[in-house]
């Protein structure tokens, strides 16, 4: 479940933190408990990024649909 703080993260913030989590996991040297906590945080951050990207995709699709409708009605872009 994503916290209210995570919902307020921008895409770039979540992506940068996710990159850091992955770097720490790949570097090793953490306890099992720390690794699990990092993994869980990474999953939360990935969900935040996915929501931002899905929102951006929806906005692009809507803009393209509006453009297509305008062209079909003869109004041009």
Buried (B, 14 or more C-beta within 10 A) or exposed (E): EEEEEBEEBEBEBBBEBBEBBBEBBEEEEEEEEEBEEBEEBBEBBBBBBEBBEEEEEEEEEEEEEEEEEEEEEEEEE
